[in-house]
Amino acid sequence: MIAVPRRSLVVIAMLASITIVLAVVLPPDARVALARIAIVGAGIGISTLYLRRSGAATGSTPERFELELRSPAETQPAIPGLRAVEAAVRLSTANATDFDVRLRPMLRELARWRLLTNRGLDMDGNPVAARRILGPSLASLLEGTAEPPPFGSPGIPLAAIDAALDQLEQI
């Protein structure tokens, strides 16, 4: 048997007494409508009571809890913008235009930040000193050409990108 809270019993008793008073006061032809309303109201009340009681029982089970523990949680990338950098590297190895447009500005910004933070040197303010610190291979990689690369020209090898990043870490 389902235990009914006192508050619900009070509400049910009040509604029943109101229904009885209305059944006595109303004319005989209105009693049929009142009976229908009372039956529908009682059905709604009983179904609400059962749904509230069954919600706690069906909402969580030990099996469901264990299943949620076993299923891997979806992880988000730890570094914002990591996918954009990965895509820029992939595209740069395939096409020189993508290197020129996508990866070179990222590497240049990284070099500018490393030089300013670690050496106190503005890359654009003193390009000769920056070129000396960067080294000839990294400096030539970071400097853009006056004209864009020809359409369909091959990209930069992944080993060159890796070497450039290693040089930037040394700064």
C-alpha positions as CSV (number, residue, x, y, z in Angstrom):
1,M,0.0,0.0,0.0
2,I,1.2,3.5,-0.8
3,A,1.7,5.9,2.1
4,V,-0.1,9.1,1.5
5,P,1.3,12.3,3.1
6,R,-1.0,14.2,5.5
7,R,-1.1,17.3,3.2
8,S,-2.5,15.2,0.4
9,L,-5.1,13.7,2.7
10,V,-6.2,17.2,3.8
11,V,-6.5,18.3,0.2
12,I,-8.5,15.1,-0.8
13,A,-10.8,15.6,2.2
14,M,-11.5,19.3,1.3
15,L,-12.2,18.4,-2.4
16,A,-14.5,15.6,-1.4
17,S,-16.4,17.8,1.0
18,I,-16.7,20.6,-1.6
19,T,-18.0,18.0,-4.1
20,I,-20.6,16.7,-1.6
21,V,-21.8,20.2,-0.8
22,L,-22.1,21.0,-4.6
23,A,-24.0,17.8,-5.2
24,V,-26.6,18.7,-2.6
25,V,-26.9,22.4,-3.7
26,L,-26.9,22.0,-7.4
27,P,-30.0,21.1,-9.4
28,P,-30.3,17.4,-10.5
29,D,-29.3,18.0,-14.1
30,A,-26.0,19.7,-13.1
31,R,-25.1,16.8,-10.8
32,V,-24.1,14.6,-13.8
33,A,-21.5,17.2,-14.9
34,L,-20.3,17.5,-11.3
35,A,-19.9,13.7,-11.1
36,R,-17.8,13.7,-14.3
37,I,-15.6,16.5,-13.0
38,A,-15.2,14.7,-9.7
39,I,-14.2,11.5,-11.4
40,V,-11.7,13.2,-13.7
41,G,-10.2,15.1,-10.8
42,A,-9.9,12.0,-8.7
43,G,-8.1,10.2,-11.6
44,I,-5.7,13.1,-12.1
45,G,-5.0,13.1,-8.3
46,I,-4.4,9.4,-8.2
47,S,-2.2,9.3,-11.3
48,T,-0.1,12.3,-10.0
49,L,0.4,10.5,-6.7
50,Y,1.5,7.3,-8.5
51,L,3.8,9.1,-10.9
52,R,5.5,11.0,-8.1
53,R,6.1,7.8,-6.2
54,S,7.3,5.8,-9.2
55,G,9.6,8.6,-10.4
56,A,11.9,8.0,-7.5
57,A,12.0,4.3,-8.0
58,T,12.6,4.4,-11.8
59,G,14.8,7.5,-11.9
60,S,18.0,5.8,-10.6
61,T,19.0,2.2,-10.2
62,P,22.3,0.6,-9.2
63,E,22.6,-0.8,-12.7
64,R,22.1,2.6,-14.3
65,F,24.6,4.1,-12.0
66,E,27.2,1.5,-12.8
67,L,26.5,1.8,-16.5
68,E,27.1,5.6,-16.3
69,L,30.4,5.0,-14.5
70,R,31.6,2.5,-17.1
71,S,30.7,4.7,-20.1
72,P,33.6,7.1,-20.9
73,A,32.9,10.8,-20.4
74,E,33.3,13.0,-23.5
75,T,36.4,15.0,-23.1
76,Q,37.0,18.4,-24.6
77,P,40.4,19.5,-25.8
78,A,42.5,20.9,-23.0
79,I,43.9,23.8,-25.1
80,P,41.5,26.2,-26.8
81,G,42.2,26.5,-30.5
82,L,44.2,23.2,-30.6
83,R,42.1,21.8,-33.5
84,A,42.7,25.0,-35.5
85,V,46.5,24.6,-35.1
86,E,46.4,20.9,-35.9
87,A,44.4,21.7,-39.1
88,A,46.9,24.5,-40.0
89,V,49.8,22.1,-39.7
90,R,48.1,19.4,-41.7
91,L,47.2,21.8,-44.5
92,S,50.6,23.4,-44.5
93,T,52.3,20.1,-45.2
94,A,50.0,19.6,-48.2
95,N,50.1,23.0,-49.8
96,A,52.5,26.0,-49.7
97,T,49.7,28.5,-49.9
98,D,48.2,27.1,-46.7
99,F,51.5,27.4,-45.0
100,D,51.8,31.0,-46.2
101,V,48.3,31.9,-45.1
102,R,47.7,29.7,-42.0
103,L,50.8,28.4,-40.3
104,R,53.4,31.1,-41.0
105,P,51.4,33.8,-39.2
106,M,51.0,31.5,-36.2
107,L,54.7,30.7,-36.1
108,R,55.6,34.4,-36.5
109,E,53.3,35.4,-33.6
110,L,54.8,32.6,-31.5
111,A,58.4,33.8,-32.3
112,R,57.4,37.4,-31.6
113,W,56.0,36.4,-28.2
114,R,59.0,34.3,-27.3
115,L,61.5,37.0,-28.3
116,L,59.6,39.7,-26.4
117,T,59.0,37.6,-23.3
118,N,62.3,35.8,-22.9
119,R,64.8,38.2,-24.5
120,G,63.0,41.6,-24.3
121,L,63.4,42.0,-28.0
122,D,60.8,43.4,-30.4
123,M,61.0,41.3,-33.6
124,D,59.7,44.1,-35.8
125,G,61.6,46.9,-34.0
126,N,65.0,45.2,-34.3
127,P,64.9,42.6,-37.1
128,V,68.7,42.2,-37.4
129,A,69.0,41.1,-33.8
130,A,65.9,39.0,-34.0
131,R,67.3,37.2,-37.1
132,R,70.5,36.6,-35.3
133,I,68.7,35.0,-32.3
134,L,66.3,33.0,-34.5
135,G,68.9,31.6,-36.8
136,P,69.0,31.8,-40.6
137,S,66.7,28.7,-41.2
138,L,63.9,29.8,-38.8
139,A,64.2,33.4,-39.8
140,S,63.8,32.6,-43.5
141,L,60.9,30.3,-42.7
142,L,59.1,33.1,-40.8
143,E,59.7,35.8,-43.4
144,G,57.0,36.0,-46.0
145,T,57.9,36.4,-49.7
146,A,56.8,39.3,-51.8
147,E,54.7,37.2,-54.1
148,P,52.5,34.2,-53.1
149,P,53.7,30.7,-53.8
150,P,52.6,29.2,-57.1
151,F,49.2,27.4,-57.2
152,G,49.6,23.7,-56.3
153,S,53.1,24.0,-55.0
154,P,54.0,21.4,-52.3
155,G,53.8,22.3,-48.7
156,I,56.6,22.4,-46.1
157,P,57.7,19.0,-44.7
158,L,56.6,18.1,-41.2
159,A,60.2,17.7,-40.2
160,A,60.9,21.4,-41.0
161,I,57.9,22.5,-38.9
162,D,59.1,20.3,-36.0
163,A,62.6,21.7,-36.3
164,A,61.2,25.3,-36.3
165,L,59.2,24.6,-33.2
166,D,62.3,23.1,-31.5
167,Q,64.2,26.2,-32.3
168,L,61.4,28.4,-31.0
169,E,61.5,26.4,-27.7
170,Q,65.2,27.2,-27.3
171,I,64.5,30.9,-27.4
